Amino acid sequence: MQSDLAIAQAAPLRPIAEIAQQYGVLADELIPFGHTMAKVRLSMLARLQARPNGKYIDVTGITPTPLGEGKTVTTIGLTLGLNKLGAKAITCIRQPSLGPVFGIKGGAAGGGFSQVVPMEDFNLHLTGDNHAVSIAHNLLAAFIDNHLHHGNAIGIDPRRIMWRHVVDVSDRALRNVVIGLGTRDDGIPRQSGFDITVASECMAILALARDLKDLRARLGRIIVAVTNDNRPVTAEDLRCAGAMAVLLKEALLPNIMQTLEHTLCFVHAGPFANIAHGNSSILADQMALKLGDYVVTESGFGADCGMEKFMHIKCRASGMQPDAVCLVASVRALKMHSGDFRVVAGKPLDKGLLSEDLDALRRGMPNLIKHIENVQAFGVPVVVAINRFPSDSEREHALIQECAMAAGADDAVVSDVHARGGEGGTALARAIMKAAAKPSAFKLLYELEQPIEQKIEAVARGIYGAHGVSFSAEARKQITWLNQYGFGNLPVCIAKTHLSLSHDPNLKGRPTGFTVPVKDVRVSAGAGFIYALTGDIRTMPGLPSVPAGCHVDLDEHGNVVGLF
């Protein structure tokens, strides 16, 4: 089979304005970026306000291997399948970070014949939103140090500055740095560091903001430091929020592209799925729901991470509710959850994962069953999509289908969208249409008025399957501070590994009897959630021994090669 890049580059592209028009977007509502990308003005939402929403589908997954199990491929392919059946379906996905693109994972435009194109533009600069987030974030960082340099009138405690710098590449050497070295004119020396751009609270805000006014207000609420007398210091206090809003004004407008089968795709925002909510923007989803019969959006990582935050954070902020969930599973990931195999990024797969092994598959099945239960906990129908790989056997697929249906899934369907595009997704699309037609019984696992500890425990017990939660002395101290300053009624965002249902990446399958250790509890006041740290969460990835960027180059004709 051809490489993803070769398939994408061979595909004929249509003008994005032509595709947008077919979905009901007016020409004067577009800001073109060449012929194949555009931004959509927010005025479109006002024009279509009275139009009913389409069906809202969230795509999530089981606990993945480090290689990923094909959620984005399935998200795009499911949309293609829905369109093949005559529905007007739209994809909504996040914009990737350049860190993974040039690091381990590569791009995030899908794969095979289920891609968003041009994949080079998708995976690289797109319309510059990520760079706008970087500049807005770093402007606030500069304002902090400038305030210290000019006398520190607010009384910021230099040891309690939480706002670091960001850059959109993976560079472990920048995780911890000392800034302000040199002469007295070069600033106040202090320890700081860099995060990757998608970990910025500005990115989380971009994904949750409802309009420019909301964006501006959220930026002003960002807490960057604490004073010597223990009060929070905000971007508004530093008089920086207005300038940040100006820098993010155009980035707030959702981007549109096309799939290989010329269907519409919104690509907007890219927040982390651990310290943030890991979902594309509310604005993109709202626009798509006014334009399409079905909107297929994707949540980062598994149902215990991105989907849980989709429900508790994004749906709360937007007021929208999903009609169905597509849960992606793969044979290789379920075999890994047997405990017999290890999957290491950059190394060849164990041969046992590539040959039929029904016993290992059966022993890994509890992970799938728990994720089905996680979706059902929110009262939403769930369809399991078995993402086909060439090494799979029909008996392995049949076993997954049998176990998924016994666990209460509405359906379990083999998806072959990587190899066959929309034709390979029609069976999945039919199952999703049937599930989404059911009456809604949507519910959440906790109320905002509950104490912070109870909200964290509700997720840990109900979604992870934990025995309980332990809070460090520092975490309890922080919870007291959060309650004192009025942040106790925010939703919680638990930062944990995506490689296990638990907090420990080494615990595979369906762990039981474990206690989730909460080391610290912090607030993203602008984004509007509290986040609990359950381990050492890396907000600045490192590059592998052979980064993906080693293979990226230009050929003699100036075409991009080596991107995947």
NUSEGU-340537 format. One record per residue (C-alpha): residue in one letter; x, y, z. Coordinates in steps of 0.1 Angstrom, whole numbers. Example, Ala and Ser with C-alpha at 12.3 -4.5 7.8 and 13.67 -1.06 7.14 Angstrom:
% NUSEGU-340537
REC   res       u       v       w
REC     A     123     -45      78
REC     S     137     -11      71
***
This chain:
% NUSEGU-340537
REC   res       u       v       w
REC     M       0       0       0
REC     Q      12      35      -7
REC     S      24      58      21
REC     D      -1      82      37
REC     L      17     111      21
REC     A      18      95     -13
REC     I     -20      89     -12
REC     A     -26     124       0
REC     Q      -4     140     -27
REC     A     -20     120     -55
REC     A     -55     130     -45
REC     P     -73     157     -67
REC     L     -83     187     -45
REC     R    -113     209     -49
REC     P    -116     246     -40
REC     I    -125     248      -3
REC     A    -151     275     -11
REC     E    -169     250     -34
REC     I    -171     223      -7
REC     A    -182     249      19
REC     Q    -209     261      -3
REC     Q    -223     226      -6
REC     Y    -227     225      31
REC     G    -244     259      33
REC     V    -215     283      40
REC     L    -218     316      22
REC     A    -188     330       3
REC     D    -185     361      24
REC     E    -184     340      56
REC     L    -150     325      45
REC     I    -115     339      49
REC     P     -95     319      23
REC     F     -60     306      30
REC     G     -51     296      -6
REC     H     -75     274     -24
REC     T     -77     244       0
REC     M     -81     260      35
REC     A    -102     288      50
REC     K    -114     303      82
REC     V    -151     307      89
REC     R    -164     339     103
REC     L    -185     337     135
REC     S    -213     356     118
REC     M    -223     322     103
REC     L    -235     310     137
REC     A    -258     340     141
REC     R    -273     335     106
REC     L    -280     298     113
REC     Q    -291     302     150
REC     A    -326     290     144
REC     R    -315     259     124
REC     P    -318     226     144
REC     N    -286     208     153
REC     G    -275     176     136
REC     K    -266     144     155
REC     Y    -235     147     176
REC     I    -211     118     177
REC     D    -179     115     198
REC     V    -151      91     188
REC     T    -130      77     216
REC     G    -110      46     222
REC     I     -99      18     246
REC     T     -65      23     264
REC     P     -41      25     234
REC     T      -7      12     228
REC     P      20      40     224
REC     L      14      38     186
REC     G     -23      48     188
REC     E     -51      26     176
REC     G     -66      47     148
REC     K     -91      71     164
REC     T     -85      98     139
REC     V     -86      74     110
REC     T    -119      61     123
REC     T    -133      96     129
REC     I    -126     106      93
REC     G    -136      73      79
REC     L    -169      72      99
REC     T    -177     106      84
REC     L    -170      93      49
REC     G    -192      63      55
REC     L    -221      85      67
REC     N    -217     106      35
REC     K    -217      74      14
REC     L    -250      66      29
REC     G    -264      99      18
REC     A    -261     119      50
REC     K    -245     153      52
REC     A    -217     145      77
REC     I    -189     167      89
REC     T    -156     159     108
REC     C    -143     180     137
REC     I    -108     173     149
REC     R     -79     190     166
REC     Q     -49     206     150
REC     P     -17     187     157
REC     S      14     200     175
REC     L      46     201     156
REC     G      62     183     185
REC     P      47     149     177
REC     V      49     156     140
REC     F      87     157     142
REC     G      89     134     172
REC     I      75      99     177
REC     K      39      99     166
REC     G      41     118     133
REC     G      11     136     119
REC     A     -26     135     128
REC     A     -44     139      95
REC     G     -57     103      96
REC     G     -42      77      73
REC     G     -46      56      42
REC     F     -78      65      24
REC     S     -93      83      54
REC     Q     -73     115      55
REC     V     -77     153      57
REC     V     -58     170      28
REC     P     -35     186      21
REC     M     -19     166      48
REC     E      13     187      47
REC     D      -7     219      55
REC     F     -27     201      81
REC     N       3     187     100
REC     L      25     218      97
REC     H      15     255     100
REC     L     -21     253      89
REC     T     -34     289      92
REC     G     -10     298     120
REC     D     -33     293     150
REC     N      -6     274     171
REC     H      19     302     165
REC     A      -7     328     177
REC     V     -12     308     209
REC     S      26     307     214
REC     I      30     344     210
REC     A       0     353     232
REC     H      13     329     259
REC     N      49     342     257
REC     L      37     378     257
REC     L      21     372     291
REC     A      54     355     303
REC     A      73     386     292
REC     F      48     409     311
REC     I      55     389     343
REC     D      92     394     342
REC     N      89     429     331
REC     H      67     436     361
REC     L      93     421     384
REC     H     121     441     367
REC     H     102     474     372
REC     G      96     471     409
REC     N      70     443     414
REC     A      42     467     426
REC     I      17     438     429
REC     G      41     419     452
REC     I      45     387     431
REC     D      64     359     449
REC     P      91     350     424
REC     R      91     314     438
REC     R      54     310     430
REC     I      52     320     394
REC     M      33     292     375
REC     W      33     307     340
REC     R      62     293     320
REC     H      71     298     284
REC     V      60     277     254
REC     V      74     265     221
REC     D      58     241     196
REC     V      86     215     194
REC     S      96     187     216
REC     D     128     197     235
REC     R     135     180     269
REC     A     164     204     275
REC     L     140     232     280
REC     R     119     216     307
REC     N     138     234     334
REC     V     158     265     328
REC     V     171     296     346
REC     I     162     329     331
REC     G     173     364     338
REC     L     210     357     338
REC     G     234     385     329
REC     T     234     421     340
REC     R     208     440     361
REC     D     192     451     328
REC     D     186     415     318
REC     G     158     408     343
REC     I     155     390     376
REC     P     172     356     378
REC     R     147     328     386
REC     Q     140     292     377
REC     S     114     286     350
REC     G     109     263     320
REC     F      91     256     287
REC     D      60     237     279
REC     I      49     226     245
REC     T      24     250     229
REC     V      -6     227     231
REC     A      -2     225     269
REC     S      -8     262     272
REC     E     -39     273     290
REC     C     -44     297     260
REC     M     -49     267     238
REC     A     -75     253     262
REC     I     -92     286     263
REC     L     -93     288     225
REC     A    -110     255     224
REC     L    -137     265     250
REC     A    -144     301     242
REC     R    -178     309     228
REC     D    -171     342     211
REC     L    -146     371     213
REC     K    -161     385     245
REC     D    -158     352     262
REC     L    -122     347     249
REC     R    -113     381     263
REC     A    -128     374     297
REC     R    -112     340     300
REC     L     -78     353     291
REC     G     -82     379     319
REC     R     -89     352     344
REC     I     -57     333     338
REC     I     -38     329     371
REC     V       0     333     365
REC     A      14     336     400
REC     V       7     342     437
REC     T      16     372     458
REC     N      37     373     489
REC     D       4     374     509
REC     N     -11     344     491
REC     R     -34     362     466
REC     P     -38     350     429
REC     V     -23     372     402
REC     T     -41     373     369
REC     A     -34     383     333
REC     E     -59     411     340
REC     D     -38     423     369
REC     L      -8     426     346
REC     R     -29     445     320
REC     C     -19     419     294
REC     A     -52     402     286
REC     G     -63     427     260
REC     A     -32     424     239
REC     M     -34     386     242
REC     A     -70     387     229
REC     V     -58     408     199
REC     L     -32     382     191
REC     L     -58     354     193
REC     K     -87     372     175
REC     E     -82     355     141
REC     A     -71     322     157
REC     L    -106     320     173
REC     L    -122     315     139
REC     P    -124     278     130
REC     N    -105     264     101
REC     I    -120     242      74
REC     M    -103     217      51
REC     Q    -115     187      30
REC     T    -111     149      32
REC     L     -99     127       4
REC     E    -136     122      -6
REC     H    -142     160      -6
REC     T    -163     162      25
REC     L    -160     190      50
REC     C    -137     189      80
REC     F    -132     215     107
REC     V     -97     216     122
REC     H     -95     239     152
REC     A     -75     241     185
REC     G     -54     213     200
REC     P     -53     212     238
REC     F     -36     184     257
REC     A     -58     155     269
REC     N     -42     153     303
REC     I     -37     187     319
REC     A     -64     200     296
REC     H     -96     186     281
REC     G     -81     172     248
REC     N    -109     181     224
REC     S    -113     204     194
REC     S    -131     237     197
REC     I    -167     243     208
REC     L    -171     269     180
REC     A    -161     243     153
REC     D    -186     218     167
REC     Q    -214     244     169
REC     M    -208     255     133
REC     A    -207     219     121
REC     L    -239     210     139
REC     K    -258     238     121
REC     L    -245     226      87
REC     G    -246     189      89
REC     D    -269     160      96
REC     Y    -241     143     116
REC     V    -210     158     133
REC     V    -182     134     142
REC     T    -157     148     166
REC     E    -128     131     184
REC     S    -116     131     220
REC     G     -79     126     228
REC     F     -66      93     242
REC     G     -91      68     256
REC     A    -126      70     271
REC     D    -110      74     306
REC     C     -93     106     294
REC     G    -105     127     265
REC     M    -141     113     264
REC     E    -146     118     302
REC     K    -134     154     298
REC     F    -155     158     267
REC     M    -185     150     288
REC     H    -177     168     320
REC     I    -159     199     307
REC     K    -167     205     270
REC     C    -203     195     271
REC     R    -208     216     303
REC     A    -192     246     286
REC     S    -211     242     253
REC     G    -245     230     265
REC     M    -244     203     238
REC     Q    -249     166     244
REC     P    -237     136     224
REC     D    -262     113     207
REC     A    -238      84     204
REC     V    -201      74     211
REC     C    -179      54     187
REC     L    -154      34     208
REC     V    -123      24     187
REC     A    -105      -9     196
REC     S     -78     -29     179
REC     V     -68     -65     181
REC     R     -32     -56     189
REC     A     -41     -33     217
REC     L     -64     -58     233
REC     K     -37     -85     231
REC     M     -12     -61     247
REC     H     -37     -58     276
REC     S     -33     -95     283
REC     G       1     -86     298
REC     D      19    -109     274
REC     F      33     -83     251
REC     R      50     -49     253
REC     V      46     -22     227
REC     V      75       3     225
REC     A      74      33     201
REC     G     101      31     175
REC     K     107      -7     179
REC     P      92     -36     158
REC     L      60     -51     172
REC     D      63     -84     190
REC     K      55    -112     164
REC     G      29    -125     188
REC     L       8     -94     182
REC     L       8    -101     145
REC     S      -4    -137     147
REC     E     -38    -151     158
REC     D     -39    -156     196
REC     L     -75    -158     208
REC     D     -64    -166     244
REC     A     -44    -134     248
REC     L     -71    -115     231
REC     R     -97    -129     255
REC     R     -75    -120     285
REC     G     -71     -84     273
REC     M    -109     -80     267
REC     P    -117     -66     302
REC     N    -101     -33     291
REC     L    -127     -30     263
REC     I    -155     -40     286
REC     K    -146     -13     311
REC     H    -145      14     284
REC     I    -179       3     272
REC     E    -191       7     308
REC     N    -175      41     310
REC     V    -196      53     280
REC     Q    -227      38     294
REC     A    -221      56     327
REC     F    -230      88     308
REC     G    -262      73     294
REC     V    -250      74     258
REC     P    -253      46     233
REC     V    -219      31     223
REC     V    -208      14     191
REC     V    -175      -4     191
REC     A    -154       1     159
REC     I    -128     -26     154
REC     N    -101      -9     134
REC     R     -88     -35     110
REC     F     -51     -41     107
REC     P     -37     -65      80
REC     S     -25     -90     106
REC     D     -59     -95     122
REC     S     -79    -127     117
REC     E    -117    -130     112
REC     R    -119    -151     144
REC     E    -103    -124     164
REC     H    -128     -99     151
REC     A    -156    -122     159
REC     L    -144    -126     194
REC     I    -143     -89     200
REC     Q    -178     -85     186
REC     E    -191    -113     208
REC     C    -175     -98     240
REC     A    -186     -62     231
REC     M    -222     -72     226
REC     A    -222     -93     258
REC     A    -209     -62     276
REC     G    -239     -41     264
REC     A    -226     -23     234
REC     D    -253     -13     209
REC     D    -232     -28     181
REC     A    -196     -39     173
REC     V    -185     -34     137
REC     V    -152     -40     118
REC     S    -140      -8     102
REC     D    -118      -9      71
REC     V    -116      28      64
REC     H     -78      30      63
REC     A     -77       7      33
REC     R    -111      15      17
REC     G    -121      50      28
REC     G    -158      56      30
REC     E    -168      22      15
REC     G    -149       6      44
REC     G    -169      27      69
REC     T    -205      22      57
REC     A    -213      -7      81
REC     L    -200      14     110
REC     A    -220      44      98
REC     R    -252      24      97
REC     A    -246      12     133
REC     I    -239      48     144
REC     M    -270      61     127
REC     K    -291      35     145
REC     A    -276      42     179
REC     A    -279      80     175
REC     A    -316      77     168
REC     K    -322      64     203
REC     P    -337      87     229
REC     S    -311     106     249
REC     A    -304      96     285
REC     F    -273     118     289
REC     K    -261     123     325
REC     L    -229     134     343
REC     L    -211     117     372
REC     Y    -209     147     395
REC     E    -224     181     402
REC     L    -203     212     402
REC     E    -214     221     438
REC     Q    -198     190     452
REC     P    -165     194     471
REC     I    -134     191     449
REC     E    -123     159     466
REC     Q    -157     143     458
REC     K    -156     153     422
REC     I    -121     138     417
REC     E    -132     106     435
REC     A    -163     103     413
REC     V    -141     101     382
REC     A    -114      79     398
REC     R    -139      54     411
REC     G    -165      56     383
REC     I    -142      58     352
REC     Y    -108      44     362
REC     G    -122      17     385
REC     A    -100      29     415
REC     H    -105      17     450
REC     G    -101      52     462
REC     V     -81      84     461
REC     S     -53      96     483
REC     F     -44     133     486
REC     S     -10     146     495
REC     A      -6     173     521
REC     E       3     198     493
REC     A     -29     188     474
REC     R     -51     194     504
REC     K     -34     227     510
REC     Q     -41     237     474
REC     I     -77     226     476
REC     T     -81     249     507
REC     W     -66     278     487
REC     L     -89     271     457
REC     N    -120     271     479
REC     Q    -109     303     496
REC     Y    -107     322     463
REC     G    -139     308     448
REC     F    -127     281     425
REC     G    -144     251     442
REC     N    -173     249     418
REC     L    -153     243     387
REC     P    -152     209     369
REC     V    -122     187     375
REC     C     -96     176     349
REC     I     -75     147     361
REC     A     -40     146     346
REC     K     -29     110     344
REC     T     -12      86     320
REC     H     -32      76     289
REC     L     -15      42     288
REC     S     -35      26     316
REC     L     -70      29     331
REC     S     -51      37     363
REC     H     -25      64     371
REC     D       3      38     365
REC     P      12      32     329
REC     N      24      -3     338
REC     L     -10     -15     349
REC     K     -26     -29     318
REC     G     -60     -45     312
REC     R     -86     -36     338
REC     P     -67     -29     370
REC     T     -85     -32     403
REC     G     -77     -24     440
REC     F     -55       6     432
REC     T     -56      40     449
REC     V     -51      71     427
REC     P     -25      94     443
REC     V     -33     131     438
REC     K       0     149     443
REC     D     -12     184     436
REC     V     -43     203     425
REC     R     -41     235     404
REC     V     -65     257     385
REC     S     -68     268     349
REC     A     -91     297     359
REC     G     -94     311     323
REC     A    -102     277     308
REC     G    -126     271     337
REC     F    -114     239     353
REC     I     -93     225     382
REC     Y     -67     200     373
REC     A     -54     173     396
REC     L     -19     158     390
REC     T     -16     121     397
REC     G      20     116     386
REC     D      48     132     367
REC     I      29     146     338
REC     R      53     158     310
REC     T      41     191     295
REC     M      73     192     273
REC     P      79     159     254
REC     G     114     148     244
REC     L     125     135     210
REC     P     132      98     204
REC     S     166      85     193
REC     V     155      88     157
REC     P     130     116     155
REC     A     104     115     127
REC     G     118     148     115
REC     C     149     129     103
REC     H     129     116      74
REC     V     112     148      64
REC     D     127     167      35
REC     L     120     183       2
REC     D     125     165     -31
REC     E     141     181     -62
REC     H     107     195     -72
REC     G     102     212     -38
REC     N      76     187     -26
REC     V      75     175      10
REC     V      86     139      15
REC     G      89     117      46
REC     L      59     131      64
REC     F      36     105      79
***
